[in-house]
Amino acid sequence: MTVTKFPPFSLVRLLKTVFAPEGDQRIGILIDLDHPAGIKNMSFLSQERYSIQRYAHDVFFLGLKNGGMAELGLHGGEMFAYQITGGSNLDLPDRAVDPMGRELSLEKEIYPTYDILLCISTYSATAPLTAFAKKYGFRGATMHGMNRIILDSGLSVDYDEVSRDAESLRLGLTRADWCEIDFGVGDKTYTLKLHLGGQEAQKSHGLCREKKPDVANLPAGEVYYVPVGAEGQFPLKYEEDGTLGLMTVRQGRIVKAELLNGDPATVAHHNDRLANDPVTGELGELGLGTQDLPVSGRDIQDEKVLGTFHVATGRSDHLGGPLTPDRFADARHATHDDILYAPHKTPEVSTNQVRMHIDGRTRVIIENYRPTHYLTELLDADRLDAVAS
């Protein structure tokens, strides 16, 4: 597959394409820090571990202040810090701090005040910010895990083209009855079946232009579903230490983890959590990448690469699913965790086939992390149509 060449990153082009801002709108930036008071006088910039937050400051905060807002017709540009949550899509604390050291309430003083909020953070905040956007009426974008590769590729693309490609694949994959994934580990094959119930496929395409509450997750570029059920087995590589476990799924949830390779204590800890808080094992998403992008080392971009896919456990309310944070036994468990399968991320796991049943036919859509002719035909036809028009 030919690697796409990307234009230089432009903050103005990105925000203009994603939001199409009009009129007297106010934009703000959120970051996360271990101690939010570290934003006072921007003292966090002296600490190397805050590379993500430095991009928020150097590229977005200064970019807006130094002409970006004027060019976009926006005002504001303030930046605030909240405490790092410690998990993907956990609810955000209400306390925030500004560069003067003043403490503010996100719900009382920030969410109601801004028309556009950019969240550049360690952990994804898409789920909680989507809920707050619906409550307070703002639009936003979450860009967790920022690095140079993402800036120079996933955030430099033409999001009109990303949206077009995502829609082409969505139309070709919508109303699927089920999806089966064959995973190879050593000489054994395990199959996970996800029931999709003929639902309309959804897309993450990066455009947030309609004047209604919405939050884009950037980089974007995927087709996704909230499964209505699942059963079978699949391997899971634990992020913390690389241990490989085998998940057994019944009635849409992981019910048991078994050790395949690595530390037994990691699997035992997972089984304890499943026993104490069963909804943590619920499969809340199936996502398929739609873009030609380089590997960034961050799942937020790497899961958008065509040929990769991910399943997710945990909360699904931000995707239109039923699992909300209040249904967890422990609020600290109410995460939405993507499990990415890609050659660089899970070299121990092969994906022999990904099959979907659509319109009475079973179609192979991915083989060995490569899109099949069915997917590439959908994209090629759409790109030819775009050129012709």
DRENLUMTOR-727736 format. One record per residue: residue in three letters; z, x, y of N, C-alpha, C in turn. Coordinates in steps of 0.05 Angstrom, whole numbers, padded with zeros to 5 digits, always signed. Atoms other than C-alpha are relative to their C-alpha. Example, Ala and Ser with C-alpha at 12.3 -4.5 7.8 and 13.67 -1.06 7.14 Angstrom:
! DRENLUMTOR-727736
ala+00000+00018-00024+00156+00246-00090+00000+00018+00024 ser-00001-00016-00024+00143+00273-00021+00014-00015+00022 
END
This chain:
! DRENLUMTOR-727736
met+00000+00017-00024+00000+00000+00000+00000+00018+00025 thr+00002-00015-00024-00019+00027+00068+00025-00004+00018 val-00023+00002-00018+00041+00042+00113-00009-00007+00028 thr+00007+00009-00026+00037+00006+00179+00007+00021+00021 lys-00007-00017-00023+00034+00047+00243+00011-00018+00022 phe-00014+00017-00019+00081+00021+00296-00002+00010+00028 pro+00000-00009-00027+00077+00023+00371+00028+00009+00008 pro-00027-00008-00009+00135+00055+00410+00017-00024+00005 phe-00018+00022-00004+00196+00011+00414+00001-00007+00030 ser-00002+00011-00028+00198-00033+00477+00020-00023-00001 leu-00020+00021-00002+00261-00073+00492-00012-00025+00013 val+00011+00023-00014+00223-00118+00541-00019-00015-00019 arg+00019+00014+00018+00168-00132+00490+00015-00015-00022 leu-00015+00014+00022+00218-00148+00435+00013-00025+00010 leu-00015+00024-00010+00260-00196+00477-00020-00021+00010 lys+00020+00019-00010+00199-00228+00509-00013-00015-00024 thr+00013+00012+00024+00167-00240+00440+00019-00018-00015 val-00019+00015+00016+00230-00264+00406+00010-00025+00015 phe-00013+00022-00015+00259-00308+00461-00017-00014+00020 ala+00016+00011-00021+00204-00321+00512+00018-00012+00022 pro-00019+00010-00020+00258-00326+00566-00014-00011+00025 glu+00010+00013-00025+00245-00372+00625+00023-00008+00018 gly-00019+00010-00019+00282-00388+00688+00026+00017+00002 asp-00025-00014-00007+00353-00370+00706+00019+00001-00025 gln-00016-00002+00025+00382-00348+00639+00016+00026-00001 arg-00019-00022+00001+00440-00302+00625+00001+00012-00028 ile+00000-00014+00025+00440-00249+00570+00025+00018-00002 gly-00023-00017+00005+00500-00213+00539-00003+00015-00026 ile+00001-00017+00024+00513-00161+00485+00028+00001-00013 leu-00025-00002+00015+00567-00161+00431-00002+00025-00019 ile-00003-00022+00020+00589-00099+00391+00026-00003-00014 asp-00025+00000+00014+00644-00088+00341+00012+00028-00001 leu-00014-00025+00001+00696-00032+00343+00026-00003-00016 asp-00025+00002+00014+00757-00015+00302+00022-00009+00019 his-00019+00009-00021+00797-00023+00366-00017-00008+00025 pro+00017+00009-00022+00760-00066+00418+00006+00013+00027 ala-00006-00013-00025+00797-00031+00474-00016+00025+00004 gly+00016-00024-00002+00752+00028+00459-00025-00004+00018 ile+00023+00004-00018+00698-00005+00502+00008+00006+00029 lys-00008-00006-00027+00740+00009+00564-00011+00027+00009 asn+00014-00024-00011+00701+00059+00606-00019+00012-00020 met+00019-00008+00021+00654+00063+00545+00010+00025-00015 ser-00011-00024+00014+00702+00113+00512-00009+00003-00029 phe+00009-00001+00028+00675+00095+00443-00024+00018-00004 leu+00024-00016+00002+00612+00134+00459+00006+00029-00008 ser-00007-00027+00008+00649+00199+00446+00006+00003-00029 gln-00007-00001+00029+00661+00181+00373-00025-00003-00017 glu+00025-00001+00016+00605+00198+00324-00003-00024-00019 arg+00002+00021+00019+00622+00142+00276-00012-00026+00011 tyr+00010+00024-00012+00598+00090+00326-00030+00003+00008 ser+00028-00004-00006+00524+00107+00321-00015-00026+00005 ile+00013+00027-00004+00504+00033+00315+00006-00010+00028 gln-00008+00010-00026+00544+00015+00377-00012+00017+00023 arg+00013-00016-00021+00514+00074+00415-00028-00010+00005 tyr+00026+00012-00005+00445+00044+00404+00002-00025+00017 ala-00004+00024-00016+00472-00021+00432+00003+00008+00030 his-00004-00009-00027+00494+00017+00494-00024+00013+00012 asp+00021-00016-00012+00438+00067+00504-00027-00014+00002 val+00026+00013+00001+00379+00024+00485+00000-00028+00012 phe-00001+00028-00009+00400-00048+00499+00015-00004+00026 phe-00016+00004-00024+00455-00046+00551-00013+00014+00024 leu+00013-00015-00022+00423+00009+00594-00028-00009+00004 gly+00027+00009-00003+00354-00017+00579-00002-00026+00017 leu-00001+00025-00016+00372-00085+00608+00007+00006+00029 lys-00009-00006-00027+00408-00055+00668-00021+00015+00016 asn+00019-00017-00014+00353-00006+00684-00028-00012+00000 gly+00026+00013-00005+00297-00055+00697-00007-00021-00020 gly+00008+00020+00020+00294-00096+00633+00006-00028+00008 met-00007+00027-00008+00330-00157+00661-00019-00009+00023 ala+00018+00007-00022+00288-00156+00724-00028-00008-00010 glu+00026+00005+00011+00224-00153+00684-00001-00026-00016 leu-00002+00025+00017+00247-00210+00638+00009-00024+00016 gly-00010+00023-00015+00275-00253+00694+00027-00009-00009 leu-00026+00007+00010+00344-00251+00663+00021+00012+00019 his-00022-00012-00015+00412-00236+00693+00024+00003-00020 gly-00023-00005+00018+00479-00215+00665-00001+00028-00010 gly+00002-00026+00012+00472-00158+00616+00027+00013-00008 glu-00026-00011+00006+00547-00150+00604+00003+00005-00030 met-00006-00007+00028+00574-00120+00539+00029-00004-00006 phe-00027+00006+00008+00636-00140+00501+00004+00011-00029 ala-00007-00009+00027+00672-00113+00439+00020-00018-00013 tyr-00020+00014+00016+00707-00150+00384+00008+00018-00024 gln-00010-00017+00021+00746-00122+00325-00018-00003-00025 ile+00016+00000+00024+00705-00102+00264+00012-00018-00021 thr-00010+00020+00019+00711-00157+00212+00006+00011-00027 gly-00005-00012+00026+00707-00114+00150-00017-00012-00022 gly+00017+00012+00020+00656-00157+00114-00024-00015+00011 ser+00024+00012-00009+00587-00187+00118+00003-00030+00005 asn+00000+00028-00008+00585-00253+00156+00028-00014-00001 leu-00026+00012-00003+00660-00263+00159+00002-00012+00028 asp-00004+00012-00027+00683-00307+00217+00010+00021+00019 leu-00007-00019-00021+00691-00269+00282+00027-00006+00012 pro-00025+00005-00015+00758-00259+00317-00007-00011+00028 asp+00006+00012-00026+00763-00295+00384+00004+00020+00022 arg-00006-00019-00022+00790-00236+00424-00023+00020+00003 ala+00020-00020-00007+00740-00193+00460+00010+00016+00024 val-00008-00017-00022+00747-00136+00510-00025+00009+00015 asp+00023-00010-00015+00700-00116+00567+00004+00028+00009 pro-00003-00029-00008+00687-00046+00596+00021+00005+00021 met-00022-00004-00018+00741-00057+00648+00027-00001-00014 gly-00025+00003+00015+00792-00067+00593+00012-00027+00000 arg-00011+00028-00002+00801-00141+00606-00005-00014-00027 glu+00003+00016+00024+00813-00186+00546-00011-00028+00006 leu+00013+00026-00004+00771-00249+00540-00001-00015-00027 ser+00003+00017+00023+00762-00307+00492-00030-00004-00005 leu+00028+00005+00006+00694-00309+00457-00007-00030+00003 glu+00006+00029+00000+00699-00385+00450+00002-00012+00027 lys-00004+00012-00026+00724-00400+00520-00015+00013+00022 glu+00011-00014-00024+00693-00347+00564-00027+00013-00005 ile+00025-00014+00005+00632-00317+00529-00021-00019-00012 tyr+00021+00018+00013+00596-00366+00482-00009-00021+00020 pro+00010+00021-00018+00594-00422+00535-00015+00011+00024 thr+00009-00011-00025+00572-00374+00590-00028+00012-00002 tyr+00026-00014+00004+00510-00341+00560-00021-00017-00013 asp+00023+00014+00012+00441-00368+00543-00011+00016-00024 ile+00009-00018+00022+00423-00308+00499+00021+00021-00005 leu-00019-00020+00008+00471-00264+00460-00013+00018-00021 leu+00009-00020+00020+00452-00200+00423+00024+00012-00013 cys-00022-00011+00014+00500-00177+00370-00009+00024-00017 ile+00008-00025+00013+00492-00104+00348+00025+00012-00012 ser-00026-00003+00012+00546-00091+00298-00001+00015-00027 thr-00002-00014+00026+00570-00056+00235-00007-00020-00023 tyr+00005+00021+00020+00571-00120+00193-00016-00023+00012 ser+00015+00023-00009+00525-00179+00197+00018-00022+00011 ala-00014+00022-00012+00549-00235+00242-00017-00025+00002 thr+00019+00022-00002+00491-00283+00231+00013-00027-00006 ala-00012+00026+00008+00531-00337+00196+00019-00011+00021 pro-00018+00011-00020+00588-00344+00246-00013-00005+00027 leu+00013+00005-00026+00543-00336+00307-00018-00024-00001 thr+00017+00024+00003+00496-00389+00280+00017-00025+00004 ala-00018+00023-00003+00555-00437+00276+00008-00003+00029 phe-00008+00002-00028+00578-00420+00346-00024-00007+00018 ala+00024+00008-00015+00506-00426+00373-00003-00030+00000 lys+00002+00029+00002+00504-00497+00348+00021-00015+00016 lys-00022+00013-00015+00570-00512+00381-00002+00003+00030 tyr+00000-00006-00028+00558-00479+00448-00028+00001+00013 gly+00026+00003-00011+00483-00482+00455-00016+00025+00007 phe+00015-00025-00007+00462-00409+00462-00020+00007-00022 arg+00017-00013+00020+00407-00371+00426+00009+00029-00003 gly-00010-00028+00004+00417-00302+00397-00016+00015-00021 ala+00011-00017+00020+00397-00245+00353+00021+00018-00011 thr-00019-00019+00013+00439-00205+00303-00016+00023-00010 met+00014-00025+00007+00419-00133+00291+00020+00020-00011 his-00021-00018+00010+00473-00101+00248-00013+00024-00014 gly+00009-00024+00014+00465-00031+00219-00022+00015+00015 met+00022-00012-00016+00419-00007+00275-00002+00030-00005 asn+00005-00029+00000+00388+00062+00266-00028+00006+00012 arg+00025-00008-00013+00328+00101+00292-00024-00010-00014 ile+00023+00010+00015+00282+00081+00236-00005-00029+00006 ile+00002+00028-00006+00296+00008+00249-00012-00005+00028 leu+00011+00003-00027+00283+00015+00323-00030+00007+00001 asp+00027-00009-00001+00218+00052+00311-00020-00015-00018 ser+00018+00015+00018+00191+00004+00258+00007-00030+00000 gly-00006+00029+00003+00226-00062+00243+00004-00015+00026 leu-00003+00013-00026+00241-00075+00317-00023+00006+00019 ser+00024-00006-00016+00174-00048+00342-00024-00016-00009 val+00022+00015+00010+00130-00095+00303-00007-00023+00019 asp+00008+00024-00014+00092-00154+00332+00011-00024-00015 tyr-00013+00022+00015+00136-00213+00314-00017-00025-00001 asp+00019+00022+00004+00079-00262+00324-00014+00005-00027 glu+00012-00006+00026+00046-00226+00265+00020-00004-00023 val-00021+00004+00020+00111-00225+00226+00003-00029-00007 ser-00003+00029+00004+00118-00299+00236-00023-00012-00015 arg+00024+00010+00013+00047-00312+00215+00000+00007-00030 asp+00000-00008+00028+00054-00272+00150+00022-00015-00015 ala-00022+00014+00014+00121-00304+00133-00008-00029-00005 glu+00009+00028+00004+00091-00373+00143-00021-00002-00022 ser+00020+00000+00022+00032-00356+00098+00013+00001-00027 leu-00014-00002+00026+00078-00335+00042+00017-00025-00005 arg-00017+00024+00003+00125-00393+00055-00016-00024-00011 leu+00017+00022+00009+00068-00443+00047-00009+00003-00029 gly+00009-00004+00028+00046-00411-00018+00023+00000-00020 leu-00023-00001+00018+00117-00410-00046+00018-00024+00002 thr-00017+00022-00005+00146-00475-00021+00000-00020-00022 arg-00004+00021+00019+00171-00532-00064-00001+00010-00029 ala-00002-00011+00027+00182-00487-00124+00023-00014-00015 asp-00020+00012+00017+00221-00516-00182+00021+00020-00008 trp-00019-00021+00008+00252-00451-00205-00012+00027+00003 cys+00008-00028+00000+00249-00376-00204+00014+00014-00022 glu-00011-00016+00021+00260-00330-00263-00005+00030+00007 ile+00002-00029-00005+00274-00255-00254+00009+00015-00025 asp-00006-00017+00022+00271-00206-00311+00008+00028+00010 phe-00011-00026-00008+00315-00144-00300+00001+00018-00025 gly-00002-00020+00021+00308-00082-00343+00021+00021+00006 val-00020-00022-00003+00367-00035-00353+00000+00015-00027 gly+00003-00014+00025+00354+00019-00404-00021-00014-00018 asp+00019+00014+00018+00322-00014-00465+00006-00030-00002 lys-00007+00029+00001+00351-00083-00450-00011-00015+00024 thr+00010+00018-00021+00324-00141-00410+00019-00023+00004 tyr-00017+00022-00006+00366-00193-00375-00015-00019+00019 thr+00015+00019-00016+00339-00257-00343+00019-00018+00015 leu-00014+00019-00017+00367-00297-00285-00019-00022+00008 lys+00016+00023-00008+00340-00367-00273+00014-00014+00023 leu-00010+00013-00024+00350-00397-00204-00015-00027+00004 his+00012+00027-00003+00338-00472-00196-00003-00005+00030 leu+00006+00004-00029+00305-00489-00129-00004-00029+00007 gly+00001+00028-00004+00296-00563-00138-00023-00011+00017 gly+00023+00009-00016+00228-00568-00104+00005+00000+00030 gln-00006+00000-00029+00259-00553-00036-00021+00014+00016 glu+00018-00014-00018+00219-00531+00024+00011+00029+00004 ala-00008-00028-00005+00221-00455+00028+00005+00004+00030 gln-00006-00007-00028+00250-00427+00093-00010+00028+00005 lys+00009-00026-00007+00231-00366+00131+00018+00012+00022 ser-00012-00016-00022+00265-00312+00173-00023+00015+00012 his+00025-00011-00012+00209-00294+00221+00004+00012+00027 gly-00006-00015-00024+00243-00267+00283-00005-00015+00026 leu+00006+00015-00025+00220-00320+00334+00022-00020+00005 cys-00022+00017-00008+00274-00357+00371-00006-00012+00028 arg+00010+00008-00027+00234-00388+00428+00007-00028+00008 glu-00005+00027-00008+00251-00461+00425+00027-00002+00014 lys-00024+00002-00016+00303-00481+00476+00021-00017-00014 lys-00021+00014+00015+00353-00502+00424+00017+00022-00014 pro-00018-00020+00013+00412-00466+00389-00013+00012-00024 asp+00012-00014+00023+00386-00414+00341+00008+00029+00001 val-00006-00029+00001+00401-00343+00318-00019+00013-00019 ala+00019-00015+00016+00348-00295+00293+00015+00024-00011 asn-00011-00024+00013+00367-00240+00244-00022+00021+00000 leu+00021-00020-00003+00328-00177+00262+00009+00027-00012 pro+00028+00007+00005+00290-00143+00233-00003-00024-00018 ala+00006+00025+00016+00261-00207+00204-00024+00005-00018 gly+00023-00002+00018+00208-00221+00152+00008-00006-00028 glu-00005+00008+00027+00228-00260+00091-00004-00030-00004 val+00000+00028+00008+00220-00325+00054+00025-00004-00018 tyr-00025+00002+00015+00284-00353+00026+00006-00029-00007 tyr-00009+00026+00011+00317-00411-00011+00030+00001-00004 val-00027+00003+00009+00387-00436-00024-00001-00013-00027 pro+00002+00012+00027+00390-00446-00100+00018-00024-00003 val-00016+00024+00007+00415-00513-00126+00015+00004-00026 gly-00013-00006+00025+00437-00481-00191-00011+00026-00011 ala+00009-00024+00012+00430-00419-00234+00014+00005-00026 glu-00013-00009+00024+00444-00390-00302-00014+00025-00010 gly+00011-00024+00011+00432-00326-00341+00017+00024+00006 gln-00014-00025-00005+00450-00254-00330-00017+00018+00019 phe+00014-00019-00017+00433-00200-00279+00018+00024+00006 pro-00016-00023-00006+00456-00129-00263+00006+00001+00030 leu-00009-00003-00028+00494-00115-00199+00010+00028+00004 lys-00009-00027-00007+00503-00046-00168+00020-00003+00023 tyr-00021+00003-00020+00569-00044-00131-00003+00021+00022 glu+00005-00018-00023+00562-00015-00061+00020+00022+00002 glu-00021-00019-00006+00629+00020-00060-00002+00026-00016 asp+00000-00025+00016+00617+00069-00117-00024+00003-00019 gly+00024-00002+00017+00550+00056-00151+00004-00010-00028 thr-00005+00012+00027+00582+00024-00213-00021-00022-00005 leu+00019+00021+00007+00532-00020-00250+00014-00020-00019 gly-00012+00021+00016+00558-00086-00277-00021-00021-00008 leu+00018+00022+00009+00526-00144-00314+00014-00026+00006 met-00011+00025-00008+00538-00212-00284-00010-00023-00018 thr+00006+00024+00015+00540-00275-00326+00002-00024+00019 val+00001+00023-00019+00520-00338-00287-00002-00026-00015 arg+00001+00027+00011+00534-00410-00305+00004-00019+00023 gln-00003+00021-00020+00526-00472-00262+00000+00011+00029 gly+00004-00009-00027+00504-00432-00202+00020+00022+00010 arg-00020-00019-00008+00562-00382-00202+00002+00023-00020 ile-00008-00021+00017+00579-00314-00229+00027-00007-00012 val-00025+00008+00012+00634-00328-00279+00013+00024-00014 lys-00011-00023+00013+00643-00259-00310-00017+00025+00006 ala+00013-00026-00004+00627-00186-00296+00007+00018-00023 glu-00005-00019+00021+00619-00134-00351-00011+00027+00008 leu+00008-00027-00007+00613-00059-00345-00025+00009-00015 leu+00024-00013+00012+00545-00027-00357+00002+00030+00003 asn-00002-00029-00005+00558+00041-00326+00018+00005+00025 gly-00016-00006-00023+00611+00070-00280+00029-00004-00005 asp-00029+00002+00000+00683+00055-00264+00009-00028-00009 pro-00010+00026+00010+00717-00001-00305+00017-00014+00021 ala-00018+00012-00020+00767-00012-00248-00016-00017+00020 thr+00016+00015-00019+00711-00035-00202-00007-00027-00010 val+00007+00026+00013+00689-00089-00251+00025-00017-00003 ala-00025+00015+00004+00761-00109-00265+00008-00013+00027 his-00007+00011-00026+00773-00118-00190-00018-00024+00006 his+00019+00023-00005+00711-00163-00186+00009-00024-00016 asn-00008+00022+00017+00735-00205-00244+00026-00013+00010 asp-00024+00012-00012+00803-00214-00211-00007-00018+00024 arg+00008+00017-00023+00769-00240-00148-00014-00025-00010 leu+00013+00024+00011+00725-00287-00189+00020-00020-00010 ala-00020+00017+00011+00787-00314-00223+00017-00014+00022 asn-00017+00010-00021+00827-00322-00159-00014-00016+00021 asp+00016+00013-00020+00771-00347-00114-00028-00004-00011 pro+00025+00003+00015+00714-00374-00157-00025-00003+00017 val+00024+00004-00016+00667-00392-00100-00012+00026+00010 thr+00011-00026-00008+00659-00318-00084-00024+00007-00018 gly+00022-00006+00018+00611-00317-00144-00023-00019+00003 glu+00022+00020-00003+00567-00374-00120-00025+00014+00011 leu+00025-00012-00009+00494-00354-00113-00011-00018+00023 gly+00006+00016-00024+00476-00377-00042-00027+00006+00012 glu+00026-00006-00012+00407-00347-00030-00017+00015-00020 leu+00021-00017+00011+00343-00320-00060-00019+00006+00023 gly+00017-00009-00022+00303-00279-00010-00022+00019-00009 leu+00023-00016+00007+00234-00247-00015-00011+00013+00025 gly+00010-00014-00024+00210-00193+00034-00030-00006+00005 thr+00027+00007-00007+00145-00204+00071-00014+00022+00017 gln+00011-00020-00019+00133-00140+00113-00007+00026-00014 asp+00005-00028+00007+00102-00071+00105+00017+00017+00019 leu-00018-00016-00016+00160-00028+00130+00010+00024-00015 pro-00012-00023+00014+00189+00040+00115+00029-00005-00008 val-00028+00002+00008+00255+00047+00079+00017+00012+00022 ser-00017-00008-00022+00310+00052+00131+00028+00009-00009 gly-00027-00006+00010+00371+00061+00087+00020-00022+00008 arg-00017+00023-00007+00398-00005+00115-00012-00025-00012 asp+00011+00024+00014+00391-00069+00075-00013-00020+00019 ile+00010+00020-00018+00378-00110+00137-00030+00003+00004 gln+00028-00004-00001+00309-00078+00141-00013+00002-00028 asp+00013-00005+00026+00297-00057+00069-00004-00025-00016 glu+00004+00025+00015+00305-00128+00043-00024-00015+00011 lys+00023+00013-00011+00246-00148+00087-00026+00012-00009 val+00024-00014+00010+00197-00102+00051-00013-00016-00022 leu+00015+00015+00019+00143-00138+00012+00002+00013-00028 gly-00004-00010+00027+00157-00130-00063+00029+00003-00007 thr-00029+00000+00006+00232-00127-00056+00010-00029+00001 phe-00013+00027-00001+00278-00187-00065+00030+00004-00001 his-00029-00001+00002+00351-00203-00060+00011-00028-00007 val-00017+00024+00003+00401-00254-00084+00025+00005+00015 ala-00025-00003-00016+00465-00267-00046+00022-00017-00011 thr-00023+00015+00008+00534-00290-00063+00016-00008+00025 gly-00018+00008-00021+00582-00329-00019-00011-00021+00018 arg+00005+00022-00018+00576-00373+00042-00030-00003+00005 ser+00028+00006-00003+00509-00407+00053-00005-00020+00023 asp+00003+00021-00021+00522-00455+00112-00020+00008+00021 his+00019-00008-00021+00480-00413+00160-00029-00002-00009 leu+00027+00003+00012+00420-00422+00113-00006-00030-00006 gly+00003+00028+00007+00430-00497+00107+00013-00008-00026 gly-00014+00005+00025+00472-00491+00044+00027-00013+00003 pro-00025+00015-00002+00537-00526+00027+00026+00017+00001 leu-00025-00015+00003+00586-00468+00020+00009+00011+00027 thr-00011-00006-00026+00628-00463+00083+00026+00017-00004 pro-00023-00018+00003+00686-00414+00097+00025-00014-00009 asp-00024+00014+00007+00739-00468+00088+00003-00005-00030 arg-00001+00004+00029+00722-00473+00014+00009+00024-00016 phe-00010-00024+00013+00746-00402-00001+00030-00001-00001 ala-00029-00001+00002+00817-00392-00025+00012+00019+00020 asp-00009-00020-00019+00823-00332+00021-00022+00005+00021 ala+00020-00002-00022+00787-00329+00089-00013+00028+00000 arg+00012-00027+00001+00776-00254+00078-00022+00003-00021 his+00021+00000+00020+00730-00271+00020-00024-00015+00008 ala+00021+00018-00008+00685-00317+00059-00024+00015+00012 thr+00023-00016-00008+00627-00268+00063-00026-00012-00011 his+00026+00005+00011+00553-00275+00051-00012+00028-00006 asp+00007-00027+00007+00533-00213+00012-00027+00001-00014 asp+00026-00003+00013+00460-00196-00002+00001+00022-00021 ile+00002-00020+00022+00446-00159-00067-00030+00007-00002 leu+00028-00008-00002+00381-00121-00056-00009+00015-00024 tyr+00013-00014+00022+00334-00099-00111-00025+00013+00011 ala+00022-00016-00011+00287-00044-00089+00000+00027-00014 pro+00001-00025+00015+00263+00022-00119+00020+00021+00010 his-00018-00020-00010+00304+00065-00072+00030-00008-00003 lys-00028+00010+00000+00367+00021-00077+00010-00003-00029 thr-00009+00005+00028+00369+00004-00151-00020+00013-00019 pro+00018-00013+00018+00329+00057-00188+00007-00003-00029 glu-00008+00005+00027+00370+00042-00250-00010-00026-00012 val+00007+00027+00007+00343-00029-00251-00030-00004+00004 ser+00028+00007-00003+00270-00047-00264-00002-00031+00002 thr+00005+00028-00001+00243-00115-00246-00027-00005-00013 asn+00025+00003+00015+00191-00129-00299-00017-00022+00012 gln+00015+00022-00012+00172-00196-00269+00019-00017+00017 val-00013+00022-00014+00192-00247-00217-00020-00023-00002 arg+00018+00023+00004+00162-00315-00235+00011-00024+00015 met-00007+00025-00013+00161-00380-00197-00017-00023-00011 his+00014+00023+00010+00143-00449-00221-00006-00019+00024 ile+00009+00014-00023+00102-00484-00167-00023-00018-00007 asp+00022+00019+00005+00058-00546-00172-00008-00001-00029 gly+00006+00002+00029+00064-00548-00247-00010+00025-00013 arg+00010-00026+00011+00043-00475-00256+00021+00021+00004 thr-00018-00023-00003+00084-00413-00269-00017+00024+00010 arg+00014-00022-00013+00061-00356-00224+00017+00025+00001 val-00014-00026-00003+00081-00283-00228-00005+00009+00029 ile+00003-00007-00028+00095-00262-00156+00007+00030+00005 ile-00007-00028-00003+00126-00192-00165+00001+00012-00027 glu-00002-00015+00024+00118-00140-00219+00008+00029+00007 asn-00009-00028-00005+00157-00074-00218+00000+00006+00030 tyr-00005-00003-00029+00174-00083-00144-00027+00001+00016 arg+00026+00002-00015+00101-00095-00124-00009-00029+00000 pro+00010+00027-00002+00072-00160-00099-00025-00003-00018 thr+00024+00005+00016+00021-00191-00146-00023-00010+00017 his+00024+00010-00013-00049-00214-00129+00005-00027+00014 tyr-00005+00027-00012-00021-00284-00115+00011+00003+00028 leu-00012-00004-00027+00021-00258-00056-00020+00013+00019 thr+00018-00014-00018-00030-00210-00029-00024-00017+00009 glu+00021+00019-00008-00084-00263-00030+00008-00018+00023 leu-00010+00017-00021-00041-00308+00012+00000+00014+00027 leu-00001-00016-00025-00032-00253+00064-00027+00007+00009 asp+00027-00008-00009-00104-00230+00064-00015-00023+00012 ala+00014+00024-00010-00131-00300+00073+00010-00007+00029 asp-00010+00007-00026-00085-00311+00132-00008+00020+00021 arg+00008-00020-00019-00102-00245+00165-00029-00002+00007 leu+00029+00005-00006-00176-00259+00159-00003-00023+00019 asp+00001+00024-00018-00165-00327+00191+00008+00008+00029 ala-00009-00008-00026-00127-00293+00248-00022+00016+00015 val+00022-00015-00012-00184-00244+00260-00023-00018+00009 ala+00023+00018-00005-00236-00300+00258+00006-00017+00025 ser-00007+00017-00023-00197-00340+00310+00002+00016+00026 
END
